[in-house]
Amino acid sequence: MAVAAGYKLADDAQVLWNAFEDLHNKSNLPGELEIPMESFARAVEITLKSCWDRDPLSLRPEPALWASAVQACDYVQARIAIRKELIPTSAGALATA
C-alpha cells in the first residue's frame, strides 16, 4: 500500500546515504565513502523486511530503521576485508590476504 500511496525507495536515498556516511565516519574508516553493492542491497532488504507490517498503513521507513539496517548489513566488515586484500606490497603489486 505504501507504493500505491506514492512511496518509492528513491524517496529515502539521501536518508540511506546519510546512514552509511554516519557509520563510515563513526567507524573511522579511511578514504571516501564507498558502498559495496552487497552492503547496499542487504541494508535495503533488512529495511523492507523490517517494515512489512507497516505497509498497510502506507508508512515509509523511519530514518532510525535505515540506520539500524546499515549497522546490520556488515558494511564495516566488508570495508575492512577489502582494505586488507588491497594492501600494496613493496613491489607495487597488490597483495591478497
C-alpha positions as a Markdown table, in Angstrom:
| # | Residue | x | y | z |
|---|---|---|---|---|
| 1 | Met | 0.0 | 0.0 | 0.0 |
| 2 | Ala | 2.9 | 2.4 | 0.6 |
| 3 | Val | 3.9 | 2.1 | -3.0 |
| 4 | Ala | 0.2 | 2.6 | -4.1 |
| 5 | Ala | 0.2 | 5.7 | -1.9 |
| 6 | Gly | 3.2 | 7.0 | -3.9 |
| 7 | Tyr | 6.2 | 5.9 | -1.8 |
| 8 | Lys | 9.4 | 5.0 | -3.7 |
| 9 | Leu | 12.7 | 3.7 | -2.3 |
| 10 | Ala | 14.3 | 6.7 | -4.1 |
| 11 | Asp | 12.5 | 8.9 | -1.6 |
| 12 | Asp | 14.8 | 7.6 | 1.1 |
| 13 | Ala | 18.0 | 7.7 | -1.0 |
| 14 | Gln | 19.5 | 10.5 | 1.0 |
| 15 | Val | 18.5 | 9.0 | 4.3 |
| 16 | Leu | 20.2 | 5.8 | 3.3 |
| 17 | Trp | 23.3 | 7.5 | 2.1 |
| 18 | Asn | 23.5 | 9.5 | 5.4 |
| 19 | Ala | 23.2 | 6.3 | 7.4 |
| 20 | Phe | 26.2 | 4.8 | 5.6 |
| 21 | Glu | 28.1 | 8.1 | 5.8 |
| 22 | Asp | 27.5 | 8.3 | 9.6 |
| 23 | Leu | 28.6 | 4.7 | 10.1 |
| 24 | His | 31.6 | 5.2 | 7.9 |
| 25 | Asn | 32.7 | 8.2 | 9.9 |
| 26 | Lys | 31.9 | 6.8 | 13.4 |
| 27 | Ser | 33.9 | 3.7 | 12.5 |
| 28 | Asn | 36.9 | 5.8 | 11.4 |
| 29 | Leu | 37.1 | 4.1 | 8.1 |
| 30 | Pro | 39.8 | 5.6 | 5.8 |
| 31 | Gly | 39.1 | 7.1 | 2.5 |
| 32 | Glu | 36.0 | 8.3 | 0.8 |
| 33 | Leu | 32.6 | 6.6 | 1.4 |
| 34 | Glu | 32.2 | 3.7 | -1.0 |
| 35 | Ile | 29.3 | 1.4 | -0.5 |
| 36 | Pro | 29.7 | -2.2 | -1.8 |
| 37 | Met | 26.6 | -3.3 | -3.7 |
| 38 | Glu | 26.2 | -6.3 | -1.3 |
| 39 | Ser | 26.1 | -4.0 | 1.7 |
| 40 | Phe | 23.7 | -1.6 | 0.0 |
| 41 | Ala | 21.3 | -4.4 | -1.2 |
| 42 | Arg | 21.4 | -6.1 | 2.3 |
| 43 | Ala | 20.5 | -2.8 | 4.0 |
| 44 | Val | 17.5 | -2.3 | 1.7 |
| 45 | Glu | 16.5 | -5.9 | 2.2 |
| 46 | Ile | 16.7 | -5.6 | 6.0 |
| 47 | Thr | 14.7 | -2.4 | 6.0 |
| 48 | Leu | 12.0 | -3.7 | 3.7 |
| 49 | Lys | 11.6 | -7.0 | 5.7 |
| 50 | Ser | 11.6 | -5.0 | 9.0 |
| 51 | Cys | 8.7 | -2.7 | 7.9 |
| 52 | Trp | 6.4 | -5.1 | 6.0 |
| 53 | Asp | 3.8 | -4.8 | 8.8 |
| 54 | Arg | 3.7 | -1.0 | 8.3 |
| 55 | Asp | 2.8 | -1.3 | 4.6 |
| 56 | Pro | -0.9 | -1.4 | 5.2 |
| 57 | Leu | -0.6 | 2.0 | 7.0 |
| 58 | Ser | 1.2 | 3.4 | 3.9 |
| 59 | Leu | 4.1 | 4.5 | 6.0 |
| 60 | Arg | 7.7 | 4.9 | 4.8 |
| 61 | Pro | 10.6 | 3.5 | 6.8 |
| 62 | Glu | 11.9 | 5.8 | 9.6 |
| 63 | Pro | 15.5 | 7.1 | 9.4 |
| 64 | Ala | 16.3 | 5.1 | 12.6 |
| 65 | Leu | 15.2 | 1.9 | 10.8 |
| 66 | Trp | 17.6 | 2.7 | 7.9 |
| 67 | Ala | 20.4 | 3.4 | 10.3 |
| 68 | Ser | 19.8 | 0.1 | 12.1 |
| 69 | Ala | 19.8 | -1.8 | 8.8 |
| 70 | Val | 23.1 | -0.2 | 7.7 |
| 71 | Gln | 24.6 | -1.3 | 11.0 |
| 72 | Ala | 23.3 | -4.8 | 10.5 |
| 73 | Cys | 24.4 | -5.2 | 6.8 |
| 74 | Asp | 28.1 | -5.8 | 7.6 |
| 75 | Tyr | 29.3 | -2.6 | 5.8 |
| 76 | Val | 32.2 | -2.0 | 8.2 |
| 77 | Gln | 33.4 | -5.6 | 8.0 |
| 78 | Ala | 33.2 | -5.5 | 4.2 |
| 79 | Arg | 35.3 | -2.4 | 4.0 |
| 80 | Ile | 37.9 | -3.8 | 6.4 |
| 81 | Ala | 38.1 | -7.0 | 4.4 |
| 82 | Ile | 38.5 | -5.1 | 1.1 |
| 83 | Arg | 41.2 | -2.9 | 2.6 |
| 84 | Lys | 43.2 | -5.9 | 3.9 |
| 85 | Glu | 43.0 | -7.5 | 0.4 |
| 86 | Leu | 44.3 | -4.4 | -1.3 |
| 87 | Ile | 47.4 | -3.6 | 0.7 |
| 88 | Pro | 50.2 | -2.6 | -1.6 |
| 89 | Thr | 53.3 | -4.7 | -1.4 |
| 90 | Ser | 56.8 | -3.2 | -1.7 |
| 91 | Ala | 57.0 | -4.1 | -5.4 |
| 92 | Gly | 53.8 | -2.0 | -6.1 |
| 93 | Ala | 51.6 | -5.1 | -6.7 |
| 94 | Leu | 48.5 | -5.8 | -4.7 |
| 95 | Ala | 48.8 | -8.4 | -2.0 |
| 96 | Thr | 46.0 | -10.7 | -1.2 |
| 97 | Ala | 45.3 | -11.7 | 2.3 |
